[in-house]
Amino acid sequence: MTAAVCLPKCRRVWKSCPPCRYAANAVRRTMNKMAYVRPEYHDRIMRITRVIGHDRLSLSAYIDHVLTHHFNQCEEAIKSLYARNYDAVF
């Protein structure tokens, strides 16, 4: 059995190429939902996930954890601001 080659420009074996592994996993885990992340945040998050995640934590999983924590911590404030700025249609 031969190893799958990753992205055409890369030409490395898929399992030995972290960016290609991430790209494959991110698309699967996010169900094709995309979000823009500033380049400097992307670089910072990738460094964090490499170190604390031991190369097993994807960028999308890290962002999911951060947002979960944010929503849990700020739920009441978000609800209050939403209610204050929401204009009912009827």
N, C-alpha and C positions, 0 to 999 in steps of 0.2 A: 504494500500500500504506500503510495507516495503522499507526501505532505502537501497540503493546499498552499498555493502561492497567494500572497496577499495582493493588495492593490497593484494594478499594472505599473505605476510609476515607481513603486517601492521594490518589487521583485524579491522580497525576502520571504522566508517561510512564515506563514500567517501567525503561528504560535510564538515566534520569536520577535514579532514586531508589535510593541505595545500600542502605538497609535492606530494600527489597523485592527488590533483586538478591541480597543476601546470603541472605534467606529462601529464595528459589528455589534458589540454589546449595547451601545447607546441607542442605536436604532431599534433594536429588539425591545429594550426595556422601556423606552419612552413612547412606544407605539407610534412612531413617526411624528411626534410633537417636537417642534423645534423652538428654541429660545435663543436670543442673542445674549452673549456674555462678553463684556468688555475684554479686549485682549490681555490687559494687565491682570484682570480677575481670573481669566482662564489660566494664565501662567501660574498664578499664585495657587489656585485650586489644584492644578495638576501636581505642583510640588507637594502640597499637603497630602493629596491622595496617594502619591507614591510613597511617602514616608509613613504616614499613620495607617494607610491601607495596605501596605506591603505589596503594592502593585495589583491588589485584588479589588480595590474600590474604584468604581468608575466615576467620572465627573458627574454624570446624571444622578447616580446614587448619592453622592455627597450633597449635591444641591437639593435633592429630595429630603435628606436628613435635616439640612439647614432650614428649609422651608417648613418642615413639620415642627421643628423646635420653635421657629418664629411664630407660626400660627398658634401653637399651644401657649406661648408666653404672651402674645399680644391679642388674643381672641377678643377680649372685652373692649379694648381700645378700637380695634378694627370694627366691631359691631356698632359701637357708639358713633364713630366717624361715618360709617356707612348710613346709619339711620338718620344722622344729622344732614347728610348731603343727598339723601334719596328723595326724589320727588315722585310721588305716586301718580300713575297715569289716570286713575279714576278717583 
